[in-house]
Amino acid sequence: MTTVALLTACASIQSVPYSPQPSRIKDPVAETRTIILSNTVDGCIAEPEFSDAMLVVKFACSHRGLGNSVMRFDRVESIELQQYKEWYRVLVHQRACASDFSWTSKSKGDMERLADALTALSKPTAANHAPTGGTTL
């Protein structure tokens, strides 16, 4: 996980215009699991777990320690694609005091598909698309 690298350069992070296409993802749970596992950096392990209400990614990194990241499907406010240098990040803003969820990769295509899958899991309504690089749910 490279969230630390992206967070240290907040001022340089740019939104990337993208409108998620959840209908192109046949199995959002499998797609999310595959993308998270294939985009875990050296020195880290990640274990995504799903329930009807949330995604919990438990992680252990030699440089960051142990932790977890939680996405509550009913608290998703918006999903945004961002870029910092060669890194892309999906950032899920959550309401009701929930911490934001994010995942990073050097593959823009992987992060677009992750945005699609996470949008499908959060069960958005058709009128919730924002034209500015994120989807407001």
Secondary structure by P-SEA (a helix, b strand, c coil): caaaaaaaacccccccbbbbcccccccaaaaaaaaaaaaccccbbbbbbbcccbbbbbbccccccccccccccccccbbbbbbccccccbbbbbcccccccccccccaaaaaaaaaaaaaaaccccccccccccccc
